[in-house]
Amino acid sequence: MICGIRPSTTVDHILPMTDDHRDEALQGACDPCHRQKTASEAAWFRAQSRGPGRRRPDEPHPGLF
C-alpha cells in the first residue's frame, strides 16, 4: 500500500520498469497512487533518455563573418 489511506486495487512494481513478478518485488496500490507513481516514473525515464532535439541549432546570420 502506497498512501495507506485507500485500499489497494492495483499491483505495482516496487522498482519501476522491471518485469520482476516475484511477491517481494510487488506492492499494492490504490488506483490514484498507482497512476501518480507511474506518471512520475515515466517522466523521469523520458528526461533521462532525451536525445538530440528535433530543432535545428541556431545558425549565424549570413551577413555576419
C-alpha positions as CSV (number, residue, x, y, z in Angstrom):
1,M,0.0,0.0,0.0
2,I,1.5,3.4,-1.0
3,C,-0.8,6.0,0.5
4,G,-2.1,4.0,3.4
5,I,-5.5,5.6,3.2
6,R,-7.4,3.9,0.3
7,P,-7.5,0.1,-0.1
8,S,-5.1,-1.4,-2.7
9,T,-6.8,-2.1,-6.1
10,T,-3.7,-2.5,-8.3
11,V,-0.4,-4.4,-8.1
12,D,2.6,-2.1,-8.6
13,H,6.3,-3.0,-9.3
14,I,8.4,-1.5,-6.5
15,L,11.3,-1.0,-8.9
16,P,10.0,0.8,-11.9
17,M,10.2,-0.6,-15.5
18,T,11.0,-4.1,-14.4
19,D,9.5,-7.4,-15.2
20,D,10.2,-8.9,-11.8
21,H,6.9,-10.5,-10.8
22,R,8.1,-12.1,-7.5
23,D,5.9,-11.3,-4.5
24,E,8.7,-9.3,-2.8
25,A,9.1,-7.1,-5.9
26,L,5.4,-6.1,-5.9
27,Q,3.3,-3.9,-3.7
28,G,-0.4,-3.0,-3.5
29,A,-1.5,0.5,-4.6
30,C,-4.8,2.3,-5.0
31,D,-5.6,3.5,-8.5
32,P,-4.8,7.2,-7.9
33,C,-1.5,6.5,-6.2
34,H,-0.5,3.9,-8.9
35,R,-1.3,6.4,-11.7
36,Q,0.7,9.2,-10.0
37,K,3.7,6.9,-9.3
38,T,3.6,5.6,-12.9
39,A,3.4,9.1,-14.4
40,S,6.3,10.4,-12.3
41,E,8.5,7.4,-13.2
42,A,7.7,7.7,-16.9
43,A,8.6,11.4,-16.8
44,W,11.9,10.6,-15.1
45,F,12.7,8.0,-17.7
46,R,11.8,10.3,-20.6
47,A,14.1,13.0,-19.1
48,Q,17.0,10.6,-18.8
49,S,16.7,9.3,-22.4
50,R,16.5,12.7,-24.1
51,G,18.5,12.6,-27.3
52,P,19.1,15.5,-29.6
53,G,16.0,17.5,-30.1
54,R,14.2,17.9,-33.4
55,R,15.0,21.6,-33.5
56,R,18.0,22.7,-35.6
57,P,20.7,24.6,-33.9
58,D,20.9,28.4,-34.4
59,E,22.9,29.4,-37.5
60,P,24.9,32.6,-37.7
61,H,23.4,35.3,-39.8
62,P,24.6,35.1,-43.4
63,G,25.7,38.7,-43.5
64,L,28.0,38.3,-40.5
65,F,31.5,36.9,-40.8
